[in-house]
Amino acid sequence: MKNPPIPEKIDVLHEGPAMIIRRKWLSYTVIPLLIFCIVWDSFLFFWYTMALGGKDSRIM
């Protein structure tokens, strides 16, 4: 039986009895997601800082 071709972004490594399959995920399509995550996490950080750090906070 012939093995199917391996896509370009996938590496298959055979190390002893183990087989490691790696997928390369870093590309230009990740940049918008990375920017969104930085903005969103910054927003959440400041939101929780203001909500929990004030004098009228009932949680702390």
N, CA, C and O atoms as a CHARMM CRD file, in Angstrom:
* protein
*
  240
    1    1 MET  N      0.83900  -1.16500   0.00000 PROA 1      0.00000
    2    1 MET  CA     0.00000   0.00000   0.00000 PROA 1      0.00000
    3    1 MET  C      0.89700   1.24500   0.00000 PROA 1      0.00000
    4    1 MET  O      1.87300   1.31600   0.74700 PROA 1      0.00000
    5    2 LYS  N      0.56200   2.20000  -0.82500 PROA 2      0.00000
    6    2 LYS  CA     1.35200   3.42300  -0.94300 PROA 2      0.00000
    7    2 LYS  C      0.90000   4.44600   0.09800 PROA 2      0.00000
    8    2 LYS  O     -0.29800   4.63200   0.31100 PROA 2      0.00000
    9    3 ASN  N      1.87200   5.11600   0.75200 PROA 3      0.00000
   10    3 ASN  CA     1.54500   6.14500   1.74500 PROA 3      0.00000
   11    3 ASN  C      1.04300   7.40300   1.04700 PROA 3      0.00000
   12    3 ASN  O      1.54100   7.76300  -0.01900 PROA 3      0.00000
   13    4 PRO  N      0.05500   8.07500   1.64600 PROA 4      0.00000
   14    4 PRO  CA    -0.44400   9.31400   1.03900 PROA 4      0.00000
   15    4 PRO  C      0.60500  10.42100   1.16600 PROA 4      0.00000
   16    4 PRO  O      1.45000  10.37500   2.06000 PROA 4      0.00000
   17    5 PRO  N      0.55100  11.41200   0.27700 PROA 5      0.00000
   18    5 PRO  CA     1.53000  12.50400   0.37300 PROA 5      0.00000
   19    5 PRO  C      1.29000  13.35400   1.62200 PROA 5      0.00000
   20    5 PRO  O      0.15400  13.51000   2.07000 PROA 5      0.00000
   21    6 ILE  N      2.36700  13.89600   2.17300 PROA 6      0.00000
   22    6 ILE  CA     2.29500  14.72100   3.37700 PROA 6      0.00000
   23    6 ILE  C      2.18900  16.17900   2.93800 PROA 6      0.00000
   24    6 ILE  O      2.98300  16.62100   2.10700 PROA 6      0.00000
   25    7 PRO  N      1.22400  16.94300   3.47700 PROA 7      0.00000
   26    7 PRO  CA     1.10100  18.36000   3.12200 PROA 7      0.00000
   27    7 PRO  C      2.36600  19.14700   3.46800 PROA 7      0.00000
   28    7 PRO  O      3.18500  18.70300   4.27300 PROA 7      0.00000
   29    8 GLU  N      2.51300  20.32400   2.84800 PROA 8      0.00000
   30    8 GLU  CA     3.73000  21.12800   2.99100 PROA 8      0.00000
   31    8 GLU  C      4.00400  21.55700   4.42500 PROA 8      0.00000
   32    8 GLU  O      5.16000  21.54300   4.84900 PROA 8      0.00000
   33    9 LYS  N      2.99400  21.93200   5.17800 PROA 9      0.00000
   34    9 LYS  CA     3.19800  22.49100   6.51700 PROA 9      0.00000
   35    9 LYS  C      3.27800  21.43800   7.61100 PROA 9      0.00000
   36    9 LYS  O      3.28200  21.78300   8.79300 PROA 9      0.00000
   37   10 ILE  N      3.34100  20.17500   7.25000 PROA 10     0.00000
   38   10 ILE  CA     3.36900  19.10600   8.24900 PROA 10     0.00000
   39   10 ILE  C      4.68600  18.34000   8.14100 PROA 10     0.00000
   40   10 ILE  O      5.10600  17.94300   7.05400 PROA 10     0.00000
   41   11 ASP  N      5.32500  18.14300   9.29200 PROA 11     0.00000
   42   11 ASP  CA     6.54800  17.34400   9.37500 PROA 11     0.00000
   43   11 ASP  C      6.26200  16.09300  10.18100 PROA 11     0.00000
   44   11 ASP  O      5.60800  16.16000  11.22200 PROA 11     0.00000
   45   12 VAL  N      6.74300  14.95600   9.71100 PROA 12     0.00000
   46   12 VAL  CA     6.61000  13.70300  10.43100 PROA 12     0.00000
   47   12 VAL  C      8.02100  13.22000  10.77400 PROA 12     0.00000
   48   12 VAL  O      8.84600  12.98800   9.89000 PROA 12     0.00000
   49   13 LEU  N      8.27800  13.07500  12.07700 PROA 13     0.00000
   50   13 LEU  CA     9.58000  12.63100  12.55100 PROA 13     0.00000
   51   13 LEU  C      9.42900  11.27300  13.23200 PROA 13     0.00000
   52   13 LEU  O      8.50600  11.05900  14.01900 PROA 13     0.00000
   53   14 HSD  N     10.33400  10.37300  12.92400 PROA 14     0.00000
   54   14 HSD  CA    10.34900   9.06300  13.56400 PROA 14     0.00000
   55   14 HSD  C     11.55600   9.01900  14.49000 PROA 14     0.00000
   56   14 HSD  O     12.69800   9.04800  14.03100 PROA 14     0.00000
   57   15 GLU  N     11.30700   8.94700  15.78700 PROA 15     0.00000
   58   15 GLU  CA    12.37800   8.88000  16.78100 PROA 15     0.00000
   59   15 GLU  C     12.19800   7.62000  17.61200 PROA 15     0.00000
   60   15 GLU  O     11.43800   7.59800  18.57900 PROA 15     0.00000
   61   16 GLY  N     12.89900   6.58900  17.22500 PROA 16     0.00000
   62   16 GLY  CA    12.76000   5.30500  17.90600 PROA 16     0.00000
   63   16 GLY  C     11.35200   4.76600  17.70200 PROA 16     0.00000
   64   16 GLY  O     10.84900   4.73600  16.57800 PROA 16     0.00000
   65   17 PRO  N     10.71300   4.33900  18.79400 PROA 17     0.00000
   66   17 PRO  CA     9.35400   3.81600  18.65200 PROA 17     0.00000
   67   17 PRO  C      8.29200   4.92000  18.54700 PROA 17     0.00000
   68   17 PRO  O      7.11800   4.63100  18.31500 PROA 17     0.00000
   69   18 ALA  N      8.70400   6.18300  18.71700 PROA 18     0.00000
   70   18 ALA  CA     7.74000   7.28700  18.70100 PROA 18     0.00000
   71   18 ALA  C      7.67600   7.93400  17.32200 PROA 18     0.00000
   72   18 ALA  O      8.65200   7.94600  16.57300 PROA 18     0.00000
   73   19 MET  N      6.51400   8.46500  17.01400 PROA 19     0.00000
   74   19 MET  CA     6.32300   9.23000  15.79400 PROA 19     0.00000
   75   19 MET  C      5.80000  10.60700  16.19700 PROA 19     0.00000
   76   19 MET  O      4.78300  10.70900  16.88400 PROA 19     0.00000
   77   20 ILE  N      6.48800  11.66300  15.77300 PROA 20     0.00000
   78   20 ILE  CA     6.10800  13.02800  16.11400 PROA 20     0.00000
   79   20 ILE  C      5.58900  13.70600  14.85100 PROA 20     0.00000
   80   20 ILE  O      6.25800  13.73000  13.81800 PROA 20     0.00000
   81   21 ILE  N      4.37300  14.25900  14.96000 PROA 21     0.00000
   82   21 ILE  CA     3.77800  14.97800  13.84200 PROA 21     0.00000
   83   21 ILE  C      3.69300  16.44800  14.24300 PROA 21     0.00000
   84   21 ILE  O      3.04400  16.78700  15.23300 PROA 21     0.00000
   85   22 ARG  N      4.34500  17.31500  13.48200 PROA 22     0.00000
   86   22 ARG  CA     4.34300  18.74700  13.77100 PROA 22     0.00000
   87   22 ARG  C      3.67700  19.49800  12.63100 PROA 22     0.00000
   88   22 ARG  O      3.84000  19.16400  11.45700 PROA 22     0.00000
   89   23 ARG  N      2.92400  20.52000  13.00800 PROA 23     0.00000
   90   23 ARG  CA     2.27700  21.38100  12.01800 PROA 23     0.00000
   91   23 ARG  C      2.80400  22.79500  12.19700 PROA 23     0.00000
   92   23 ARG  O      2.74700  23.33800  13.30000 PROA 23     0.00000
   93   24 LYS  N      3.30500  23.38800  11.15600 PROA 24     0.00000
   94   24 LYS  CA     3.78300  24.76300  11.20600 PROA 24     0.00000
   95   24 LYS  C      2.57300  25.68800  11.13200 PROA 24     0.00000
   96   24 LYS  O      1.83700  25.68100  10.14500 PROA 24     0.00000
   97   25 TRP  N      2.37200  26.48000  12.17700 PROA 25     0.00000
   98   25 TRP  CA     1.17300  27.31500  12.25600 PROA 25     0.00000
   99   25 TRP  C      1.47600  28.79600  12.13500 PROA 25     0.00000
  100   25 TRP  O      0.56000  29.59400  11.93800 PROA 25     0.00000
  101   26 LEU  N      2.74300  29.18400  12.24600 PROA 26     0.00000
  102   26 LEU  CA     3.09600  30.58900  12.21100 PROA 26     0.00000
  103   26 LEU  C      3.08100  31.09900  10.76700 PROA 26     0.00000
  104   26 LEU  O      3.84700  30.64200   9.91900 PROA 26     0.00000
  105   27 SER  N      2.19500  32.05100  10.51700 PROA 27     0.00000
  106   27 SER  CA     2.10800  32.65500   9.19100 PROA 27     0.00000
  107   27 SER  C      1.52300  34.06000   9.34500 PROA 27     0.00000
  108   27 SER  O      1.23800  34.50200  10.45800 PROA 27     0.00000
  109   28 TYR  N      1.35100  34.74400   8.23700 PROA 28     0.00000
  110   28 TYR  CA     0.80900  36.10100   8.28300 PROA 28     0.00000
  111   28 TYR  C     -0.66200  36.12800   8.70300 PROA 28     0.00000
  112   28 TYR  O     -1.15200  37.17800   9.11900 PROA 28     0.00000
  113   29 THR  N     -1.35900  35.03500   8.60900 PROA 29     0.00000
  114   29 THR  CA    -2.76700  35.00900   9.01900 PROA 29     0.00000
  115   29 THR  C     -2.92400  35.04900  10.53300 PROA 29     0.00000
  116   29 THR  O     -4.02300  35.30100  11.02800 PROA 29     0.00000
  117   30 VAL  N     -1.85000  34.80700  11.27700 PROA 30     0.00000
  118   30 VAL  CA    -1.89700  34.81200  12.74100 PROA 30     0.00000
  119   30 VAL  C     -1.79100  36.23400  13.29700 PROA 30     0.00000
  120   30 VAL  O     -2.21600  36.47800  14.42600 PROA 30     0.00000
  121   31 ILE  N     -1.23700  37.17500  12.53300 PROA 31     0.00000
  122   31 ILE  CA    -0.99100  38.53000  13.01800 PROA 31     0.00000
  123   31 ILE  C     -2.27200  39.24800  13.46200 PROA 31     0.00000
  124   31 ILE  O     -2.26600  39.83600  14.54400 PROA 31     0.00000
  125   32 PRO  N     -3.38100  39.23400  12.68600 PROA 32     0.00000
  126   32 PRO  CA    -4.60300  39.89300  13.17800 PROA 32     0.00000
  127   32 PRO  C     -5.12000  39.27500  14.48300 PROA 32     0.00000
  128   32 PRO  O     -5.59900  39.99300  15.36000 PROA 32     0.00000
  129   33 LEU  N     -5.02800  37.97200  14.61100 PROA 33     0.00000
  130   33 LEU  CA    -5.45800  37.31200  15.84200 PROA 33     0.00000
  131   33 LEU  C     -4.57200  37.71000  17.01400 PROA 33     0.00000
  132   33 LEU  O     -5.06900  37.91700  18.12100 PROA 33     0.00000
  133   34 LEU  N     -3.29000  37.81700  16.78900 PROA 34     0.00000
  134   34 LEU  CA    -2.35700  38.23700  17.82500 PROA 34     0.00000
  135   34 LEU  C     -2.65000  39.66800  18.27800 PROA 34     0.00000
  136   34 LEU  O     -2.63400  39.95400  19.47600 PROA 34     0.00000
  137   35 ILE  N     -2.91500  40.55700  17.34000 PROA 35     0.00000
  138   35 ILE  CA    -3.25700  41.94200  17.68300 PROA 35     0.00000
  139   35 ILE  C     -4.54900  41.99300  18.48300 PROA 35     0.00000
  140   35 ILE  O     -4.63400  42.70600  19.48300 PROA 35     0.00000
  141   36 PHE  N     -5.55100  41.24400  18.05200 PROA 36     0.00000
  142   36 PHE  CA    -6.81900  41.20400  18.78100 PROA 36     0.00000
  143   36 PHE  C     -6.61100  40.70500  20.20800 PROA 36     0.00000
  144   36 PHE  O     -7.16100  41.27600  21.14900 PROA 36     0.00000
  145   37 CYS  N     -5.82700  39.65100  20.37400 PROA 37     0.00000
  146   37 CYS  CA    -5.58500  39.09200  21.71400 PROA 37     0.00000
  147   37 CYS  C     -4.88700  40.09700  22.61900 PROA 37     0.00000
  148   37 CYS  O     -5.23000  40.20500  23.79600 PROA 37     0.00000
  149   38 ILE  N     -3.91900  40.83100  22.09300 PROA 38     0.00000
  150   38 ILE  CA    -3.22400  41.83200  22.89800 PROA 38     0.00000
  151   38 ILE  C     -4.18000  42.93900  23.32400 PROA 38     0.00000
  152   38 ILE  O     -4.17600  43.34600  24.48600 PROA 38     0.00000
  153   39 VAL  N     -5.00100  43.43100  22.39400 PROA 39     0.00000
  154   39 VAL  CA    -5.96300  44.49000  22.71500 PROA 39     0.00000
  155   39 VAL  C     -6.98700  43.98500  23.72200 PROA 39     0.00000
  156   39 VAL  O     -7.28500  44.67900  24.69400 PROA 39     0.00000
  157   40 TRP  N     -7.53200  42.79200  23.50800 PROA 40     0.00000
  158   40 TRP  CA    -8.56200  42.25000  24.39500 PROA 40     0.00000
  159   40 TRP  C     -8.01400  42.00400  25.80100 PROA 40     0.00000
  160   40 TRP  O     -8.66300  42.35300  26.78700 PROA 40     0.00000
  161   41 ASP  N     -6.84200  41.41700  25.90000 PROA 41     0.00000
  162   41 ASP  CA    -6.25500  41.15100  27.21500 PROA 41     0.00000
  163   41 ASP  C     -5.91600  42.44900  27.94300 PROA 41     0.00000
  164   41 ASP  O     -6.06200  42.53200  29.16300 PROA 41     0.00000
  165   42 SER  N     -5.46700  43.45800  27.20800 PROA 42     0.00000
  166   42 SER  CA    -5.20500  44.75900  27.82700 PROA 42     0.00000
  167   42 SER  C     -6.49000  45.36700  28.36100 PROA 42     0.00000
  168   42 SER  O     -6.51500  45.91000  29.46600 PROA 42     0.00000
  169   43 PHE  N     -7.54900  45.27600  27.58200 PROA 43     0.00000
  170   43 PHE  CA    -8.85000  45.77400  28.02700 PROA 43     0.00000
  171   43 PHE  C     -9.29200  45.06000  29.29400 PROA 43     0.00000
  172   43 PHE  O     -9.72800  45.70900  30.24400 PROA 43     0.00000
  173   44 LEU  N     -9.18700  43.74200  29.32700 PROA 44     0.00000
  174   44 LEU  CA    -9.60200  42.99000  30.51000 PROA 44     0.00000
  175   44 LEU  C     -8.75100  43.32400  31.72100 PROA 44     0.00000
  176   44 LEU  O     -9.26900  43.42200  32.83400 PROA 44     0.00000
  177   45 PHE  N     -7.45500  43.50100  31.52100 PROA 45     0.00000
  178   45 PHE  CA    -6.57500  43.84800  32.62500 PROA 45     0.00000
  179   45 PHE  C     -7.01500  45.16900  33.26400 PROA 45     0.00000
  180   45 PHE  O     -7.16600  45.25200  34.48300 PROA 45     0.00000
  181   46 PHE  N     -7.21700  46.18900  32.44600 PROA 46     0.00000
  182   46 PHE  CA    -7.61600  47.48900  32.99200 PROA 46     0.00000
  183   46 PHE  C     -9.03700  47.45300  33.54700 PROA 46     0.00000
  184   46 PHE  O     -9.32400  48.13000  34.53500 PROA 46     0.00000
  185   47 TRP  N     -9.92200  46.68600  32.94000 PROA 47     0.00000
  186   47 TRP  CA   -11.30000  46.55500  33.43100 PROA 47     0.00000
  187   47 TRP  C    -11.30300  45.96500  34.84900 PROA 47     0.00000
  188   47 TRP  O    -11.93600  46.51100  35.75200 PROA 47     0.00000
  189   48 TYR  N    -10.59600  44.85800  35.03100 PROA 48     0.00000
  190   48 TYR  CA   -10.56000  44.22600  36.35600 PROA 48     0.00000
  191   48 TYR  C     -9.76800  45.04800  37.36200 PROA 48     0.00000
  192   48 TYR  O    -10.07700  45.03000  38.55300 PROA 48     0.00000
  193   49 THR  N     -8.75300  45.76700  36.90200 PROA 49     0.00000
  194   49 THR  CA    -8.01700  46.64200  37.80400 PROA 49     0.00000
  195   49 THR  C     -8.93000  47.73200  38.34400 PROA 49     0.00000
  196   49 THR  O     -8.90200  48.02400  39.54000 PROA 49     0.00000
  197   50 MET  N     -9.73300  48.33300  37.48900 PROA 50     0.00000
  198   50 MET  CA   -10.65300  49.38400  37.91800 PROA 50     0.00000
  199   50 MET  C    -11.78600  48.81000  38.76700 PROA 50     0.00000
  200   50 MET  O    -12.19900  49.42500  39.75000 PROA 50     0.00000
  201   51 ALA  N    -12.28400  47.64400  38.39500 PROA 51     0.00000
  202   51 ALA  CA   -13.42800  47.06400  39.10900 PROA 51     0.00000
  203   51 ALA  C    -13.04100  46.57200  40.50300 PROA 51     0.00000
  204   51 ALA  O    -13.81300  46.73200  41.44900 PROA 51     0.00000
  205   52 LEU  N    -11.86700  45.98400  40.64000 PROA 52     0.00000
  206   52 LEU  CA   -11.48100  45.39500  41.92100 PROA 52     0.00000
  207   52 LEU  C    -10.60200  46.31400  42.77000 PROA 52     0.00000
  208   52 LEU  O    -10.41200  46.05400  43.95800 PROA 52     0.00000
  209   53 GLY  N    -10.07400  47.36400  42.19200 PROA 53     0.00000
  210   53 GLY  CA    -9.14300  48.20100  42.92100 PROA 53     0.00000
  211   53 GLY  C     -9.75100  49.45900  43.51100 PROA 53     0.00000
  212   53 GLY  O     -9.06800  50.19100  44.22700 PROA 53     0.00000
  213   54 GLY  N    -11.00600  49.72500  43.23100 PROA 54     0.00000
  214   54 GLY  CA   -11.62700  50.94700  43.71800 PROA 54     0.00000
  215   54 GLY  C    -12.02600  50.85700  45.18500 PROA 54     0.00000
  216   54 GLY  O    -12.09500  49.77100  45.76100 PROA 54     0.00000
  217   55 LYS  N    -12.29100  52.03100  45.78400 PROA 55     0.00000
  218   55 LYS  CA   -12.69800  52.07000  47.18600 PROA 55     0.00000
  219   55 LYS  C    -14.08500  51.48900  47.39500 PROA 55     0.00000
  220   55 LYS  O    -14.37800  50.96100  48.46800 PROA 55     0.00000
  221   56 ASP  N    -14.93500  51.57600  46.39500 PROA 56     0.00000
  222   56 ASP  CA   -16.30700  51.07800  46.52800 PROA 56     0.00000
  223   56 ASP  C    -16.45400  49.61300  46.13600 PROA 56     0.00000
  224   56 ASP  O    -17.57100  49.10600  46.03000 PROA 56     0.00000
  225   57 SER  N    -15.33800  48.93800  45.92000 PROA 57     0.00000
  226   57 SER  CA   -15.38600  47.54300  45.50800 PROA 57     0.00000
  227   57 SER  C    -15.91500  46.68300  46.65400 PROA 57     0.00000
  228   57 SER  O    -15.41500  46.76600  47.77600 PROA 57     0.00000
  229   58 ARG  N    -16.90700  45.87200  46.37900 PROA 58     0.00000
  230   58 ARG  CA   -17.50200  45.00700  47.42000 PROA 58     0.00000
  231   58 ARG  C    -16.84800  43.63000  47.45900 PROA 58     0.00000
  232   58 ARG  O    -17.08400  42.85400  48.38500 PROA 58     0.00000
  233   59 ILE  N    -16.03100  43.32900  46.46300 PROA 59     0.00000
  234   59 ILE  CA   -15.39300  42.00000  46.41200 PROA 59     0.00000
  235   59 ILE  C    -14.21100  41.93400  47.36100 PROA 59     0.00000
  236   59 ILE  O    -14.00000  40.90300  48.00000 PROA 59     0.00000
  237   60 MET  N    -13.43700  43.00100  47.47100 PROA 60     0.00000
  238   60 MET  CA   -12.23400  42.98000  48.29800 PROA 60     0.00000
  239   60 MET  C    -12.40300  43.82700  49.52900 PROA 60     0.00000
  240   60 MET  O    -11.48300  43.92500  50.34200 PROA 60     0.00000
